[in-house]
Amino acid sequence: MRSEFEIKPAEEPDVTRLQSLINASAFQTNGQGQLLPLNKQEIEALVDQGAFYCAWDGINLIGCVSIVEYAGLVELRSLIVSRSYRSQGVGQSLIRTAMEAARRKGYNELLALTNTSAIPLFEATGFKKEPRPPEKLARDCAKCPLLQGGCIEEAVVANL
Ligand SMILES: CC(C)(COP(=O)(O)OP(=O)(O)OC[C@H]1O[C@@H](n2cnc3c(N)ncnc32)[C@H](O)[C@@H]1OP(=O)(O)O)[C@@H](O)C(=O)NCCC(=O)NCCS
């Protein structure tokens, strides 16, 4: 059954639930996981900036995405949809929300790093594969649990 869902900017009371949703699927040193781990302070800072978005089915948090600005770039990060809500368009709506948010901030490109299985979804939303920018390597990859090997993430970029 297709769910009704809505996407809204995250608010301070959502931080703990966002942390649980993200960190349940965070990268681990054994190569498991799909998302960069984030601590509460990192999530709070992005929520304060209005840079985190939540997908809701009523009172249920069913997905999220964020945009992160650094070194003149903007990156889509922390894209996840709860298992039981997948394949209903929530992921694509979250990607489009991030694209619109980046466009409103004046960027003309949005970067994402994603796993092989999610690449078709990004390509369907207008992203193309590109080399991973050195700014990302220096910023997040340097402290990622996958740094010691096993990283299968690829960079994709959309024109906005
Ligand atoms: C990737 C993810 C966010 C997609 O969410 P979703 O709500 O299922 O996405 P949509 O319903 O909009 O689109 C799904 C479609 O995209 C494509 N797709 C590409 N990669 C996919 C993946 N990893 N999982 C599911 N569908 C994927 C498929 O064609 C799929 O179509 P189908 O449902 O008919 O099989 C979700 O699978 C997820 O949370 N995965 C774990 C976290 C993750 O890998 N995040 C990406 C890191 S940036």
The ligand as a Gaussian input file, in Angstrom:
#p B3LYP/6-31G(d) Opt

LIG

0 1
 C       18.313000       4.488000      -1.170000
 C       16.985000       4.699000      -0.421000
 C       17.022000       6.032000       0.330000
 C       15.862000       4.743000      -1.470000
 O       14.644000       5.053000      -0.806000
 P       13.230000       4.662000      -1.434000
 O       12.204000       5.423000      -0.693000
 O       13.102000       3.204000      -1.540000
 O       13.417000       5.288000      -2.896000
 P       12.284000       5.444000      -3.997000
 O       11.087000       4.658000      -3.643000
 O       12.135000       6.888000      -4.298000
 O       13.011000       4.805000      -5.264000
 C       13.353000       3.423000      -5.251000
 C       13.793000       3.070000      -6.647000
 O       15.090000       3.560000      -6.835000
 C       15.880000       2.537000      -7.371000
 N       16.871000       2.214000      -6.380000
 C       18.143000       2.448000      -6.558000
 N       18.846000       2.096000      -5.527000
 C       18.029000       1.609000      -4.620000
 C       18.208000       1.065000      -3.335000
 N       19.414000       0.990000      -2.742000
 N       17.144000       0.683000      -2.658000
 C       15.950000       0.779000      -3.204000
 N       15.723000       1.257000      -4.433000
 C       16.766000       1.674000      -5.144000
 C       15.058000       1.388000      -7.718000
 O       14.770000       1.509000      -9.074000
 C       13.822000       1.598000      -6.902000
 O       12.745000       1.230000      -7.662000
 P       11.800000       0.058000      -7.099000
 O       11.305000       0.559000      -5.786000
 O       10.746000      -0.070000      -8.098000
 O       12.682000      -1.130000      -6.953000
 C       16.684000       3.521000       0.561000
 O       16.814000       2.306000      -0.135000
 C       17.588000       3.498000       1.768000
 O       17.305000       4.113000       2.790000
 N       18.713000       2.763000       1.678000
 C       19.661000       2.672000       2.786000
 C       20.446000       3.971000       2.957000
 C       21.196000       4.323000       1.696000
 O       21.754000       3.493000       1.005000
 N       21.207000       5.638000       1.407000
 C       21.889000       6.159000       0.245000
 C       23.207000       6.707000       0.664000
 S       23.395000       8.337000      -0.003000

